[in-house]
């Protein structure tokens, strides 16, 4: 997983490694402490599918950003991932965009 921190958002790019769970937990702790932005963009473009632990991570991100009045956005999800996210209701609760640039445009429009 790669992370990029900016003043008004954090970009997390998943790559399918098991260490992602620990990394997301650390990132969410940093969000709670105010060390990084409460607006999270999750890039799924490097994934062909999502596993249950990744869905759990997304739920954790969603609950943390909601709790702190932040925003959680997903970018780069394939049709297969989109279908899975809709089955678990994340597809309807989390805005999805084709690119990081589109997500940033939306984030800046609501700021």
Beta strands, then each sheet from edge to edge (+ up, - down):
strand 1: 2-5
strand 2: 10-13
strand 3: 40-43
strand 4: 72-75
strand 5: 95-97
sheet 1: 1+ 2- 3- 4- 5-
end
